[in-house]
Amino acid sequence: MISAELPNFMPLHRQVKEILLRRIANGWKGAGEALPSESDLAADLEVSLGTIRAALGLLAADKVLVRQQGKGTYVTLHDEARILFQFQRLTPDAQARQFPESQVLSVNTEPPDAGDQAQLGLAVGEQVVKLRRTRSLGGLTCITELITLPVVLFPKIEAQDLPNNLYEFYSVHYGVRIAKAVEQLKAVGATANDSGHLGVPVGTPLLQIDRVAVDLCDRPVERRISRCLTDDYHYLSKLE
């Protein structure tokens, strides 16, 4: 079974990890669903229990799975607590980290710009959905956000009632699970658009976060440009 799905140059437990990861990415189990028992998985893949446990441990460390003592192993939910810990880095100076509220301004199908094409690996002629919104922390609007999504992965998303928590929405409605992201940080000046939404003069210094999120198969699925006020906020990163 193993040799049929992956080359055998990897250690066995890593081969099992990759097989399970591919299955989850292909919709075998959805967010919040339980995996079969360790013994059933071992029998299915014709490996030992120790190998299965090692593979599940790697997937849990990557936050793909969550293991609950005495209950089983589940595909991780993109709930607000997890996203706050893993992806939300802008934090009020005088308060604890919190999940920002959002207001959608517009959702349109458009041609991608050159940056979108490069970051998302889009084919020539491929269209994208541009979602524009503002975000607030502690009741104050402090972020303007432009989110770019490939239409092929998110058909008719512009007709949906989009929630605050988009990563959970992607998973539940489109089967797209965000696994990780790469961010580029840069100091920029506020544009006229930023000025109108953030209530600051044009040219006010902002922190720009250009994030590309990828799914379980390392496929780029979302580009998100957030332009943030930092007078009363800071970017928090934990290095391990």
Secondary structure per residue as TSV (DSSP state, phi and psi in degrees):
chain	resnum	aa	ss	phi	psi
A	1	M	-	360.0	-45.5
A	2	I	H	-62.5	-51.1
A	3	S	H	-62.8	-24.6
A	4	A	H	-74.3	-21.7
A	5	E	H	-107.9	-25.6
A	6	L	S	-145.2	152.4
A	7	P	-	-64.3	153.6
A	8	N	T	-97.5	19.7
A	9	F	T	-79.0	-14.8
A	10	M	S	-85.7	152.7
A	11	P	-	-54.6	149.3
A	12	L	H	-58.4	-42.3
A	13	H	H	-66.6	-28.9
A	14	R	H	-75.8	-32.5
A	15	Q	H	-62.1	-43.9
A	16	V	H	-63.4	-41.7
A	17	K	H	-57.0	-46.9
A	18	E	H	-65.5	-37.6
A	19	I	H	-63.1	-46.8
A	20	L	H	-65.1	-38.3
A	21	L	H	-62.5	-44.3
A	22	R	H	-63.9	-39.9
A	23	R	H	-63.2	-44.0
A	24	I	H	-63.5	-43.2
A	25	A	H	-61.6	-30.3
A	26	N	T	-90.0	8.7
A	27	G	T	92.6	12.0
A	28	W	S	-56.8	-46.1
A	29	K	S	-135.5	134.5
A	30	G	-	-91.3	174.1
A	31	A	T	-56.8	129.0
A	32	G	T	87.1	-7.6
A	33	E	-	-83.6	148.8
A	34	A	B	-83.5	143.1
A	35	L	-	-80.2	160.3
A	36	P	-	-58.5	164.4
A	37	S	-	-62.0	159.4
A	38	E	H	-58.4	-39.3
A	39	S	H	-67.3	-37.8
A	40	D	H	-67.0	-40.9
A	41	L	H	-64.0	-42.1
A	42	A	H	-61.4	-42.2
A	43	A	H	-66.9	-40.9
A	44	D	H	-62.2	-43.7
A	45	L	H	-94.3	-2.6
A	46	E	T	58.2	48.5
A	47	V	-	-132.2	173.2
A	48	S	-	-79.0	162.8
A	49	L	H	-60.6	-38.0
A	50	G	H	-61.2	-39.4
A	51	T	H	-66.2	-43.3
A	52	I	H	-61.0	-45.1
A	53	R	H	-64.4	-38.0
A	54	A	H	-65.1	-41.4
A	55	A	H	-65.8	-43.7
A	56	L	H	-63.9	-35.4
A	57	G	H	-62.9	-39.8
A	58	L	H	-65.2	-42.3
A	59	L	H	-67.8	-33.5
A	60	A	H	-68.3	-39.8
A	61	A	H	-64.1	-31.7
A	62	D	T	-83.5	2.0
A	63	K	T	67.0	20.5
A	64	V	S	-80.5	-36.5
A	65	L	E	-121.9	158.1
A	66	V	E	-127.1	132.5
A	67	R	E	-106.0	124.8
A	68	Q	E	-111.9	118.3
A	69	Q	T	-55.0	124.9
A	70	G	T	79.3	-4.3
A	71	K	T	-116.3	-36.6
A	72	G	E	133.2	-166.8
A	73	T	E	-119.1	133.0
A	74	Y	E	-127.3	150.8
A	75	V	E	-70.2	132.8
A	76	T	-	-64.3	139.5
A	77	L	-	-86.6	143.9
A	78	H	-	-87.6	61.6
A	79	D	-	-80.3	170.1
A	80	E	H	-62.7	-35.8
A	81	A	H	-63.5	-42.0
A	82	R	H	-69.6	-43.4
A	83	I	H	-64.4	-39.4
A	84	L	H	-57.8	-43.1
A	85	F	H	-72.3	-41.4
A	86	Q	H	-90.8	-36.5
A	87	F	T	-120.8	-27.5
A	88	Q	-	-87.9	109.9
A	89	R	-	-108.3	-20.9
A	90	L	E	-76.6	124.8
A	91	T	E	-132.0	134.9
A	92	P	E	-60.9	141.1
A	93	D	T	-61.3	-39.6
A	94	A	T	-105.8	11.6
A	95	Q	S	-136.9	168.4
A	96	A	-	-72.7	163.0
A	97	R	-	-59.6	142.6
A	98	Q	-	-146.4	156.6
A	99	F	-	-82.3	123.9
A	100	P	-	-70.9	149.1
A	101	E	E	-85.3	155.9
A	102	S	E	-129.7	150.2
A	103	Q	E	-130.6	116.1
A	104	V	E	-74.6	130.2
A	105	L	E	-98.4	-42.3
A	106	S	E	-162.3	153.9
A	107	V	E	-139.1	116.1
A	108	N	E	-139.0	148.8
A	109	T	E	-87.4	127.8
A	110	E	E	-144.5	164.8
A	111	P	-	-71.1	146.7
A	112	P	-	-76.5	154.6
A	113	D	-	-86.8	177.5
A	114	A	H	-62.0	-36.9
A	115	G	H	-65.0	-40.7
A	116	D	H	-62.3	-44.6
A	117	Q	H	-59.5	-44.3
A	118	A	H	-69.6	-45.5
A	119	Q	H	-71.9	-34.3
A	120	L	H	-100.5	-2.0
A	121	G	T	62.4	43.2
A	122	L	-	-81.2	145.8
A	123	A	-	-76.7	157.2
A	124	V	T	-60.0	129.9
A	125	G	T	88.9	-7.0
A	126	E	-	-72.9	133.7
A	127	Q	-	-90.6	159.9
A	128	V	E	-131.1	161.1
A	129	V	E	-101.5	129.7
A	130	K	E	-106.8	117.3
A	131	L	E	-108.2	120.3
A	132	R	E	-111.1	133.3
A	133	R	E	-154.3	165.6
A	134	T	E	-112.2	158.8
A	135	R	E	-134.2	147.9
A	136	S	E	-130.9	148.9
A	137	L	E	-126.0	129.2
A	138	G	T	61.4	28.1
A	139	G	T	85.6	-1.9
A	140	L	E	-110.7	129.0
A	141	T	E	-71.7	121.1
A	142	C	E	-133.3	0.5
A	143	I	E	-140.1	133.2
A	144	T	E	-105.0	143.6
A	145	E	E	-138.8	135.4
A	146	L	E	-121.8	117.0
A	147	I	E	-111.7	130.1
A	148	T	E	-117.8	128.5
A	149	L	E	-130.3	137.8
A	150	P	E	-66.2	129.0
A	151	V	T	-58.7	-36.1
A	152	V	T	-62.0	-28.6
A	153	L	T	-90.2	-23.9
A	154	F	S	-130.8	61.2
A	155	P	T	-63.3	136.0
A	156	K	T	61.5	23.8
A	157	I	G	-66.4	-25.8
A	158	E	G	-66.5	-17.7
A	159	A	G	-89.9	-3.4
A	160	Q	S	-87.6	155.6
A	161	D	-	-85.6	100.3
A	162	L	-	-81.1	128.9
A	163	P	-	-85.7	176.7
A	164	N	S	-65.4	-43.6
A	165	N	-	-89.3	93.0
A	166	L	H	-75.5	-34.2
A	167	Y	H	-63.7	-39.8
A	168	E	H	-65.8	-39.0
A	169	F	H	-62.0	-45.5
A	170	Y	H	-56.6	-43.9
A	171	S	H	-66.6	-47.0
A	172	V	H	-72.4	-42.2
A	173	H	H	-95.4	-24.2
A	174	Y	H	-125.6	-1.0
A	175	G	-	67.2	20.4
A	176	V	-	-102.2	112.8
A	177	R	-	-105.0	120.5
A	178	I	E	-75.2	124.6
A	179	A	E	-100.2	-40.6
A	180	K	E	-163.3	175.9
A	181	A	E	-150.9	156.2
A	182	V	E	-117.5	132.2
A	183	E	E	-119.5	141.1
A	184	Q	E	-116.0	126.8
A	185	L	E	-107.2	140.0
A	186	K	E	-154.2	144.3
A	187	A	E	-83.6	130.6
A	188	V	E	-136.2	167.7
A	189	G	E	-99.3	146.1
A	190	A	-	-63.7	133.0
A	191	T	-	-83.9	177.7
A	192	A	H	-61.8	-36.8
A	193	N	H	-64.0	-47.2
A	194	D	H	-58.8	-44.2
A	195	S	H	-57.7	-44.6
A	196	G	H	-65.6	-36.5
A	197	H	H	-88.4	-30.5
A	198	L	H	-97.1	-11.4
A	199	G	T	70.2	37.3
A	200	V	-	-127.9	158.7
A	201	P	-	-65.7	151.1
A	202	V	T	-57.1	136.5
A	203	G	T	93.9	-9.2
A	204	T	-	-56.5	133.5
A	205	P	E	-62.5	132.2
A	206	L	E	-129.1	156.9
A	207	L	E	-95.7	120.1
A	208	Q	E	-99.0	127.9
A	209	I	E	-114.5	112.0
A	210	D	E	-103.2	104.7
A	211	R	E	-111.9	134.5
A	212	V	E	-115.0	118.8
A	213	A	E	-98.5	141.5
A	214	V	E	-121.3	156.8
A	215	D	E	-91.6	-169.6
A	216	L	T	-65.0	-20.0
A	217	C	T	-98.5	16.0
A	218	D	S	63.1	28.4
A	219	R	-	-94.7	126.0
A	220	P	E	-63.5	127.7
A	221	V	E	-125.8	-15.7
A	222	E	E	-151.5	136.3
A	223	R	E	-114.1	132.5
A	224	R	E	-133.4	118.8
A	225	I	E	-108.9	112.7
A	226	S	E	-109.5	130.0
A	227	R	E	-116.0	117.8
A	228	C	E	-120.8	135.3
A	229	L	-	-71.1	140.8
A	230	T	-	-126.1	14.9
A	231	D	S	-57.7	-44.1
A	232	D	S	-121.6	19.5
A	233	Y	E	-138.1	158.4
A	234	H	E	-140.8	159.0
A	235	Y	E	-93.5	120.9
A	236	L	-	-106.3	123.2
A	237	S	-	-132.2	131.0
A	238	K	-	-104.8	119.1
A	239	L	-	-99.7	128.9
A	240	E	-	-126.0	360.0
